[in-house]
Amino acid sequence: MKIRKVCSLIILLLLTNLLANAQTYHRDPELNWFNTKEHCIKGKRWSETRHFYDRLPARAEGVIRLSAWGLGNDSPGLFIRFVTDTTANPERY
């Protein structure tokens, strides 16, 4: 019984390591990465937000309903428009 638990733990650790390595970012020297905060974010109405990707101004906290404030912390509707001639379009979030 003890051996079974140890084997299960070892298998779990190996699987966790495999999943962690699958998420590892490998820099491709042919790709030109850029920070989206340095470019124009579309769909954002206010610049005085608490966090960069928030949709509502910080001054609205406590004024609007809590459920609406929670939705304002989500980033749907924000986008970046760009043109490229690449055949690959890798993205990191």
Order of alpha helices (4+ residues) and beta strands (2+ residues): alpha-alpha
